[in-house]
Amino acid sequence: MNIVVIGTGYVGLVTGTALAEVGHWVTCVDLDATKVARMRDGESPIYEPGLRDLMRQNILKGRLAFETELSNAMTADSVIFIAVGTPPCADGSANLDYILAAACDVAPFVRAETVVVTKSTVPVGTNDLIADTIALACGTRPMMVSNPEFLREGSAIHDTFYGDRMVVGTAHEEAASVMRDIFEPFSVPIFETDIRSAEMIKYAANAFLATKISFINEMADMCEWKNADIEAVSAGIGMDKRIGSQFLQAGIGYGGSCFPKDTRALLAMAREEGANLPLLDAVEAVNAVRYEKMVEQLLTIHDDLCGKKVAVLGLAFKPNTDDMRDAPSLKIIAQLLEAGASVAAYDPVATMEARGLLPSSVALHDEIDAALFDAEAAIIVTEWQEVKQLDLTVLKAVMRVPVVIDGRNCMDQKRMKEAGIIYRSIGRNHHVRMPVLR
């Protein structure tokens, strides 16, 4: 099929490339001419493992193209995917300016049989608003489809081809049939429903996963108070099929482009109805202060951080991405600077993204040893492989004081102790018997 994807962020570029990979003819449209030029040369503007190679393969096959002008991309039978950003407004609600701008842009090309697919995460009712906007502009109402994405940054290619489900919400059987044809090569189950339920599924899924994270972090605090071990607790409850093991890793909370934005948007939607969501309020409240635990742990070792060098290992909100949106590292670094510490930071891919978000006093390094040199403490914020595989002998040798605060529980406690490193993690008790499944 001929497919036009509007927007080339994480969702749009991954979606367009994957659709080309399974045989569709895809043109991705973006207003940024410099960005489009880079993509035409096979360069991905985002860091996502495997994406650049897939882009290049499909550009060479002639199945993937990039344009700045929508008119150069459209054909009479094009299926239009809208994948532009919906950043949060000051009150937490989703900003629909880019969505409505895209609706106005596609209006001149819309006919009654045109299928317009909303891939962006949008508040419930937005697809109706898009259809109204298009109809007002051109007099024709398209067949709307809500097709929310469930991609994890850093695993987006894998998730596209091996996802749990494709959600398709529409009131039109003709549009549903088109979507089945588009997604048939992926061999991923398709869940068909009404359009508003599809919009809600995306928010509900992210809110539930965020709830699991806040819950397990509170249980980690309880484990510290009661001298239990959160990893044993997580493993034990995760074996219950009603609960599941995913998103039960204690740490410094969630960040990124989805969970914070979507939980706040849900709360904003509730406020619009004159209601509240107490559970999600609590989930947000728990996560909002979770980052403070890192500095609290550090202050159990150093009474005062003034003038001390602290190495922050990892800046991106999670491994295998350069995304700095709502990254816990930003809050942790701000707290360290406020306490008078000097900060040196390391990240293998997010340094350029971070530079514009951090004070100039923060030293950014491309080598982990340089960040650790002469430091009196290190805080692990992102569990990159380069961090997890760090040579502990080197770490102890280059640091002035070998203190490690592990915000991701990614280091082996026994090895840290044997290396003579002062080590703190979250909710773990190295005195308890390690859990064993027989």
Protein Blocks (a to p, Z undefined) as FASTA:
>chain_A
ZZddehjdfklmmmmmmmmmnopacddddfblklmmmmmnopafbdcehklmmmmmmmmn
opaccdfbfklmpcfklccddfbdcdddfkopacfklmmmmmmmmmmmpcfklccddfbd
cdehklmmmmmmmmmmnopacdddddddfddehilmmmmmmcfbdcdddfbfklmmmmmm
mmmmnopacddddfklmmmmmmmmmmmmmmmmmmmmmmmmmmmmnopafklmmmmmmmpm
klopghpagcebpedjklmmmmmmmmmmmmmnopacfklmmmmmmmmmmmmmmmmmmmmm
mmbfghpacddehjbfbehiabfghpaklmmmmmmmmnopacddddfklmmmmmmmpcfk
lccdfbfklmmgopabdcdfbfcfklmmpcfklmmmmpmblcdddfkopacfklmmmnop
acddehiafkbccdddZZ
